[in-house]
Amino acid sequence: MDDNATAAPSWRRNVALFLVGQTVSLFGSMVVQYVVMWWVTLETRSGLAVALYAVAAFLPQGLVSLFGGVLADRMNRRVLVMVADAGIAAATLVLALLMANGVTDLWIVLLAVAVRSVGAGFQTPAVQAMIPQVVPGEHLMRVNGIFQTIHSAMALLAPAAAGAIFAAFGIVPVFFLDVVTAVIGIGLLALVAVPTLERVTESDATYWQDLAEGMRYIRTHPIVRWLLIVYTVIFLLTVAPSFVTPLMVARDFGSEEWMLAVLEIAFSLGMLLGGVLMSTVLAGRGRVGLILVAVYGFGAVTLALGLSTNLWVFYGFMFLLGLLVPPFSTPFVTLIQETVEATMHGRVFSYVSIVMALATPVGMVVFGPLADVVSVQALLIVAGLATIVVMAIATRLPSGRATMAASKAPAATGL
């Protein structure tokens, strides 16, 4: 934990500016994410095309996150976030101008998505590593919960806005909206006081030495290692299959835009409620216990999605899936922020970003083409059962047993 956050009397101002700026920027990015995914789904109705979208959206982020995390530990994190956000906005503006002039080739859209993903690879580790620099340690879980609640509220607002704009005006105005929100986010972040770590100004280590140090750190810390294993399981077996749920709606229930919008709204409403619970009644609960409940819940709900034959029941289970996200992600991020040294946050969070970015396209390389061969329902059933079985095994690994033991130790009240 960075002592600068605790010592600074204006930390609440910094947190407010940071949260508002990231919220505005995130809103624009999420609107683009939903609309592009819907556009690909409705234009192609192909599992392979949806898989290619997932690869373009996440693979570049995974490839550059490792380097982005090292940069986040070697330079001022606020500056890195601002530069990355500006690069993403520039790529979006170019795509908007191309599509406004009739260039709508799928490969052009996917290329722009990939460039945005590269920017996210630098931005995401820096944002997550920056939070402990502006938030005192005793408020981390609550602020992370608030951040998750805001994220969920934006996730609720974004598909509604995306559906309205997409249905009324098409895809191009969405891109211009994203550029405007990025400019606002960058401006607000410029007002946040984020100190440069002493390690950045004092270290003589080379870039590659820093990279190797991050790998060694994860390898020798069982709790961090186990958390990354769990994260990988969830993204491979829960997040990746969820990308084909719009395909299931389009094939089995109808292809109207509102059906896809309601699917995302149901998920986001669940996330919103989960975020509120994490920032209030669940803020003091054990981190590991919350993660375990959420993970097994993911498996059960994914299984139930595959068994659903009614659209509104399907929406109900998507709500439950969203409800479980904050009890998983908030304690996960907080545990890493609390247990990892401040000078290592960027590199450790880069591995989190790598897992998030690579596990999804790897999973979609399997689930996407399979969705053109077997039913989406069968894929969801298999993924749900596999999640439960694999997690039961993960808790019995040496790193899993070490994490369970640490969570039960009297001194480890946060775990």
C-alpha positions as CSV (number, residue, x, y, z in Angstrom):
1,M,0.0,0.0,0.0
2,D,1.3,3.5,-0.9
3,D,1.5,5.7,2.2
4,N,1.0,8.8,0.0
5,A,-2.6,7.9,-0.4
6,T,-3.2,7.8,3.4
7,A,-1.1,11.0,4.1
8,A,-2.8,13.2,1.5
9,P,-5.6,15.3,3.0
10,S,-7.3,15.7,-0.4
11,W,-7.6,12.0,-1.2
12,R,-11.4,12.3,-1.4
13,R,-11.1,15.0,-4.1
14,N,-8.6,12.9,-6.0
15,V,-10.8,9.8,-5.8
16,A,-13.9,11.8,-6.9
17,L,-12.1,13.3,-9.9
18,F,-10.6,9.9,-10.8
19,L,-14.0,8.0,-10.5
20,V,-15.9,10.6,-12.5
21,G,-13.3,10.8,-15.2
22,Q,-13.0,7.1,-15.6
23,T,-16.8,6.7,-15.5
24,V,-17.3,9.2,-18.4
25,S,-14.5,7.5,-20.5
26,L,-15.8,4.1,-19.6
27,F,-19.3,4.9,-20.7
28,G,-18.2,5.8,-24.2
29,S,-16.0,2.8,-24.5
30,M,-18.8,0.4,-23.3
31,V,-21.3,1.9,-25.8
32,V,-18.8,1.2,-28.6
33,Q,-18.2,-2.3,-27.3
34,Y,-21.9,-3.2,-27.3
35,V,-22.8,-1.7,-30.6
36,V,-19.8,-3.2,-32.5
37,M,-20.6,-6.6,-31.0
38,W,-24.2,-6.3,-32.0
39,W,-23.3,-5.0,-35.4
40,V,-21.0,-8.1,-36.0
41,T,-23.7,-10.4,-34.7
42,L,-26.6,-9.0,-36.7
43,E,-24.6,-8.5,-39.9
44,T,-23.0,-11.9,-40.0
45,R,-25.1,-14.2,-37.7
46,S,-21.9,-16.3,-37.6
47,G,-20.2,-17.8,-34.5
48,L,-16.9,-17.5,-36.3
49,A,-17.3,-13.8,-36.9
50,V,-18.3,-13.3,-33.2
51,A,-15.1,-15.3,-32.3
52,L,-13.0,-13.0,-34.5
53,Y,-14.5,-10.0,-32.8
54,A,-13.5,-11.4,-29.4
55,V,-10.0,-12.2,-30.6
56,A,-9.6,-8.6,-32.0
57,A,-11.0,-7.1,-28.8
58,F,-8.8,-9.0,-26.3
59,L,-5.8,-10.7,-27.9
60,P,-3.9,-7.4,-28.6
61,Q,-4.5,-6.3,-25.1
62,G,-3.1,-9.5,-23.7
63,L,0.0,-9.3,-25.9
64,V,0.9,-5.7,-24.8
65,S,-0.4,-5.8,-21.2
66,L,2.9,-7.4,-20.0
67,F,4.8,-4.4,-21.4
68,G,2.1,-2.0,-20.2
69,G,2.4,-3.3,-16.6
70,V,6.2,-2.7,-16.6
71,L,5.6,0.8,-17.9
72,A,3.1,1.4,-15.1
73,D,5.8,0.6,-12.6
74,R,8.4,2.8,-14.4
75,M,6.6,6.0,-15.1
76,N,3.8,8.2,-13.7
77,R,0.6,6.1,-14.0
78,R,-1.7,9.1,-14.6
79,V,0.3,10.1,-17.7
80,L,0.3,6.6,-19.1
81,V,-3.5,6.3,-18.7
82,M,-4.0,9.7,-20.4
83,V,-1.8,8.8,-23.4
84,A,-3.4,5.4,-23.9
85,D,-6.9,6.9,-23.7
86,A,-6.0,9.5,-26.3
87,G,-4.7,6.8,-28.6
88,I,-7.9,4.8,-28.3
89,A,-10.0,7.9,-29.1
90,A,-7.8,8.6,-32.2
91,A,-8.4,5.1,-33.5
92,T,-12.1,5.4,-32.9
93,L,-12.3,8.7,-34.7
94,V,-10.5,7.3,-37.8
95,L,-13.0,4.4,-37.9
96,A,-15.9,6.8,-37.6
97,L,-14.7,8.8,-40.5
98,L,-14.2,5.7,-42.6
99,M,-17.6,4.2,-41.9
100,A,-19.2,7.6,-42.5
101,N,-17.8,7.5,-46.0
102,G,-19.2,4.0,-46.7
103,V,-16.2,1.8,-45.7
104,T,-17.9,-1.0,-43.7
105,D,-15.7,-4.0,-44.4
106,L,-15.6,-6.4,-41.4
107,W,-11.9,-6.5,-41.4
108,I,-11.7,-2.7,-41.1
109,V,-13.9,-2.7,-38.1
110,L,-12.0,-5.6,-36.5
111,L,-8.7,-3.8,-37.1
112,A,-10.0,-0.7,-35.3
113,V,-11.2,-2.9,-32.4
114,A,-7.7,-4.4,-32.2
115,V,-6.0,-1.0,-32.1
116,R,-8.4,0.0,-29.3
117,S,-7.4,-3.2,-27.5
118,V,-3.7,-2.3,-27.7
119,G,-4.5,1.0,-25.9
120,A,-6.4,-0.9,-23.2
121,G,-3.3,-3.1,-22.7
122,F,-1.4,-0.1,-21.5
123,Q,-4.3,1.6,-19.8
124,T,-5.9,-1.1,-17.7
125,P,-2.9,-2.2,-15.5
126,A,-2.1,1.5,-14.9
127,V,-5.6,2.3,-13.8
128,Q,-5.8,-0.6,-11.4
129,A,-2.3,0.1,-10.0
130,M,-3.2,3.8,-9.5
131,I,-6.1,3.2,-7.2
132,P,-4.0,2.3,-4.1
133,Q,-2.0,5.5,-4.7
134,V,-5.0,7.7,-4.2
135,V,-7.1,5.6,-1.7
136,P,-6.1,4.9,1.9
137,G,-5.7,1.2,2.7
138,E,-8.7,1.1,5.1
139,H,-11.0,2.4,2.3
140,L,-9.8,0.2,-0.5
141,M,-12.5,-2.5,-0.5
142,R,-15.3,0.2,-0.2
143,V,-13.9,2.4,-3.0
144,N,-13.3,-0.7,-5.2
145,G,-17.0,-1.5,-4.5
146,I,-18.1,2.0,-5.4
147,F,-16.0,1.8,-8.6
148,Q,-17.7,-1.6,-9.4
149,T,-21.1,0.0,-8.7
150,I,-20.4,2.9,-11.0
151,H,-19.1,0.4,-13.6
152,S,-22.3,-1.5,-13.3
153,A,-24.4,1.6,-13.6
154,M,-22.6,2.5,-16.8
155,A,-23.0,-1.0,-18.0
156,L,-26.7,-0.6,-17.5
157,L,-26.8,2.8,-19.1
158,A,-24.5,1.9,-22.0
159,P,-26.6,-0.8,-23.7
160,A,-29.7,1.3,-23.4
161,A,-27.9,4.3,-24.9
162,A,-26.2,2.0,-27.5
163,G,-29.5,0.4,-28.5
164,A,-31.3,3.8,-28.8
165,I,-28.5,5.4,-30.9
166,F,-27.8,2.3,-32.9
167,A,-31.5,1.8,-33.8
168,A,-32.1,5.5,-34.6
169,F,-28.9,6.7,-36.2
170,G,-26.7,3.6,-36.9
171,I,-23.2,2.8,-35.8
172,V,-21.2,6.0,-36.7
173,P,-22.6,8.4,-34.1
174,V,-21.6,5.9,-31.4
175,F,-18.0,6.4,-32.3
176,F,-18.2,10.2,-32.2
177,L,-19.7,9.9,-28.7
178,D,-16.8,7.8,-27.6
179,V,-14.3,10.4,-28.8
180,V,-16.1,13.1,-26.8
181,T,-16.2,11.1,-23.6
182,A,-12.6,10.2,-23.9
183,V,-11.6,13.9,-24.1
184,I,-13.7,14.6,-21.0
185,G,-12.1,11.7,-19.1
186,I,-8.6,12.8,-20.0
187,G,-9.3,16.4,-18.9
188,L,-10.7,15.2,-15.5
189,L,-7.8,12.8,-14.9
190,A,-5.3,15.6,-15.5
191,L,-6.7,17.3,-12.4
192,V,-5.9,14.2,-10.2
193,A,-2.7,14.4,-8.1
194,V,-1.0,11.0,-8.6
195,P,2.6,10.9,-7.2
196,T,5.4,9.2,-9.1
197,L,6.6,6.2,-7.1
198,E,10.0,6.6,-5.4
199,R,11.1,3.4,-7.0
200,V,10.6,4.9,-10.5
201,T,13.0,7.7,-9.7
202,E,15.6,5.6,-7.9
203,S,15.7,2.3,-9.8
204,D,18.5,1.5,-12.2
205,A,17.0,-1.8,-13.3
206,T,16.5,-2.4,-17.0
207,Y,13.1,-2.9,-18.6
208,W,13.8,-6.7,-19.0
209,Q,15.0,-7.0,-15.4
210,D,11.7,-5.4,-14.2
211,L,9.8,-7.8,-16.5
212,A,11.6,-10.9,-15.0
213,E,11.2,-9.6,-11.5
214,G,7.4,-9.5,-12.0
215,M,7.4,-13.1,-13.2
216,R,9.4,-14.2,-10.2
217,Y,7.1,-12.4,-7.8
218,I,4.0,-14.2,-9.0
219,R,5.8,-17.5,-9.1
220,T,7.0,-17.2,-5.5
221,H,3.7,-15.9,-4.0
222,P,1.1,-18.7,-3.7
223,I,-1.9,-16.5,-3.0
224,V,-1.3,-14.3,-6.0
225,R,-0.6,-17.3,-8.2
226,W,-3.8,-19.0,-7.1
227,L,-5.9,-15.9,-7.7
228,L,-4.6,-15.8,-11.3
229,I,-5.5,-19.5,-11.7
230,V,-9.0,-18.7,-10.6
231,Y,-9.2,-15.7,-12.8
232,T,-8.1,-17.8,-15.8
233,V,-10.8,-20.5,-15.1
234,I,-13.5,-17.9,-14.9
235,F,-12.6,-16.1,-18.1
236,L,-12.1,-19.4,-20.0
237,L,-15.3,-21.2,-18.9
238,T,-17.7,-18.4,-18.0
239,V,-16.8,-15.1,-19.7
240,A,-15.9,-16.7,-23.1
241,P,-19.2,-18.7,-23.4
242,S,-21.1,-15.6,-22.4
243,F,-20.0,-14.0,-25.7
244,V,-22.2,-16.4,-27.6
245,T,-25.4,-15.6,-25.5
246,P,-26.4,-12.9,-28.0
247,L,-26.1,-15.5,-30.7
248,M,-28.4,-17.8,-28.8
249,V,-31.0,-15.0,-28.5
250,A,-30.7,-14.1,-32.2
251,R,-31.1,-17.7,-33.3
252,D,-33.7,-19.0,-30.8
253,F,-35.7,-16.0,-29.6
254,G,-35.5,-13.3,-32.3
255,S,-33.1,-10.8,-33.9
256,E,-34.7,-7.5,-32.8
257,E,-32.3,-5.0,-31.4
258,W,-34.3,-4.6,-28.2
259,M,-33.8,-8.3,-27.3
260,L,-30.0,-7.9,-27.4
261,A,-30.3,-4.6,-25.4
262,V,-32.4,-6.3,-22.7
263,L,-29.9,-9.1,-22.5
264,E,-27.2,-6.6,-21.6
265,I,-29.5,-4.6,-19.3
266,A,-30.4,-7.7,-17.3
267,F,-26.7,-8.5,-16.8
268,S,-25.9,-4.9,-15.9
269,L,-28.8,-4.6,-13.4
270,G,-27.4,-7.6,-11.6
271,M,-23.9,-6.1,-11.6
272,L,-25.4,-2.8,-10.3
273,L,-27.1,-4.5,-7.3
274,G,-23.9,-6.6,-6.7
275,G,-21.8,-3.5,-6.7
276,V,-24.1,-1.8,-4.2
277,L,-23.9,-4.8,-1.9
278,M,-20.1,-4.9,-2.2
279,S,-19.8,-1.2,-1.2
280,T,-22.1,-1.6,1.7
281,V,-23.1,-4.8,3.6
282,L,-20.4,-7.0,2.0
283,A,-17.5,-4.5,2.3
284,G,-16.3,-6.1,5.5
285,R,-16.7,-9.8,4.5
286,G,-13.8,-12.1,3.9
287,R,-12.3,-11.7,0.4
288,V,-11.6,-15.4,-0.3
289,G,-15.0,-16.5,0.9
290,L,-16.8,-14.1,-1.5
291,I,-14.6,-15.2,-4.4
292,L,-15.5,-18.9,-3.8
293,V,-19.2,-18.2,-3.5
294,A,-19.1,-16.2,-6.8
295,V,-17.1,-18.7,-8.7
296,Y,-19.3,-21.7,-7.9
297,G,-22.3,-19.4,-8.6
298,F,-20.9,-18.6,-12.0
299,G,-20.8,-22.3,-12.8
300,A,-24.3,-23.0,-11.6
301,V,-25.8,-20.0,-13.4
302,T,-24.0,-20.8,-16.7
303,L,-25.4,-24.3,-16.5
304,A,-28.9,-22.8,-15.9
305,L,-28.6,-20.5,-18.9
306,G,-28.0,-23.5,-21.1
307,L,-31.1,-25.2,-19.8
308,S,-33.3,-22.1,-20.3
309,T,-36.0,-22.4,-23.0
310,N,-37.9,-19.1,-22.2
311,L,-36.4,-15.7,-23.1
312,W,-37.4,-14.0,-19.9
313,V,-36.1,-16.9,-17.8
314,F,-32.9,-16.5,-19.8
315,Y,-32.8,-12.8,-18.9
316,G,-33.3,-13.8,-15.2
317,F,-30.3,-16.0,-15.2
318,M,-28.3,-13.3,-16.9
319,F,-29.3,-11.0,-14.1
320,L,-28.0,-13.5,-11.6
321,L,-24.7,-13.9,-13.6
322,G,-24.3,-10.1,-13.3
323,L,-25.1,-10.1,-9.6
324,L,-22.1,-12.4,-9.0
325,V,-19.6,-10.3,-10.8
326,P,-18.9,-7.7,-8.1
327,P,-18.5,-10.3,-5.3
328,F,-15.8,-11.9,-7.5
329,S,-14.0,-8.9,-9.0
330,T,-14.0,-6.5,-6.1
331,P,-12.4,-8.8,-3.5
332,F,-10.1,-10.2,-6.2
333,V,-8.7,-6.7,-7.1
334,T,-8.6,-5.6,-3.4
335,L,-6.7,-8.8,-2.4
336,I,-4.0,-8.0,-5.0
337,Q,-3.9,-4.3,-4.0
338,E,-3.5,-5.3,-0.4
339,T,-1.0,-8.2,-0.6
340,V,1.3,-6.9,-3.4
341,E,3.9,-4.2,-2.9
342,A,3.0,-0.8,-4.5
343,T,6.1,-0.9,-6.7
344,M,4.9,-4.3,-8.2
345,H,1.2,-3.4,-8.7
346,G,1.7,-2.5,-12.4
347,R,3.4,-5.7,-13.3
348,V,1.0,-8.0,-11.3
349,F,-2.0,-6.3,-12.7
350,S,-0.5,-6.7,-16.2
351,Y,-0.7,-10.4,-15.7
352,V,-4.3,-10.0,-14.6
353,S,-5.0,-8.1,-17.9
354,I,-3.1,-10.8,-19.9
355,V,-5.4,-13.5,-18.4
356,M,-8.5,-11.4,-19.1
357,A,-7.4,-10.6,-22.6
358,L,-6.0,-13.9,-23.7
359,A,-8.4,-16.3,-21.9
360,T,-11.4,-14.9,-23.6
361,P,-10.2,-15.1,-27.3
362,V,-8.7,-18.5,-26.5
363,G,-12.0,-19.7,-25.2
364,M,-13.9,-18.1,-28.1
365,V,-11.6,-19.8,-30.6
366,V,-13.2,-23.0,-29.2
367,F,-16.7,-21.8,-28.4
368,G,-17.3,-19.6,-31.4
369,P,-16.8,-22.2,-34.2
370,L,-18.5,-24.8,-32.0
371,A,-21.5,-22.6,-31.8
372,D,-21.8,-23.1,-35.6
373,V,-21.8,-26.9,-35.1
374,V,-23.6,-27.6,-31.9
375,S,-26.2,-25.5,-30.0
376,V,-25.2,-22.6,-27.7
377,Q,-27.3,-24.3,-25.0
378,A,-25.0,-27.4,-25.0
379,L,-21.9,-25.2,-24.9
380,L,-23.3,-23.3,-21.8
381,I,-24.2,-26.6,-20.0
382,V,-20.7,-28.0,-20.6
383,A,-19.0,-24.8,-19.6
384,G,-21.0,-24.5,-16.3
385,L,-20.3,-28.1,-15.3
386,A,-16.6,-27.6,-16.2
387,T,-16.3,-24.5,-14.1
388,I,-17.6,-26.3,-10.9
389,V,-15.3,-29.3,-11.4
390,V,-12.2,-27.3,-12.3
391,M,-12.7,-24.9,-9.3
392,A,-13.1,-27.9,-6.9
393,I,-9.7,-29.1,-8.2
394,A,-8.2,-25.6,-7.9
395,T,-9.0,-25.3,-4.2
396,R,-7.0,-28.5,-3.6
397,L,-3.9,-27.3,-5.3
398,P,-1.0,-26.4,-3.0
399,S,-1.5,-22.6,-3.8
400,G,-5.2,-23.1,-3.2
401,R,-4.7,-24.8,0.2
402,A,-2.3,-22.0,1.1
403,T,-4.9,-19.4,0.2
404,M,-7.6,-21.2,2.2
405,A,-5.2,-21.4,5.2
406,A,-4.3,-17.8,5.0
407,S,-8.0,-16.8,4.9
408,K,-8.6,-18.7,8.1
409,A,-5.6,-17.3,10.0
410,P,-6.6,-15.0,12.9
411,A,-4.3,-12.2,11.6
412,A,-5.7,-12.4,8.1
413,T,-9.0,-10.7,8.8
414,G,-9.0,-9.1,5.3
415,L,-8.8,-12.5,3.6
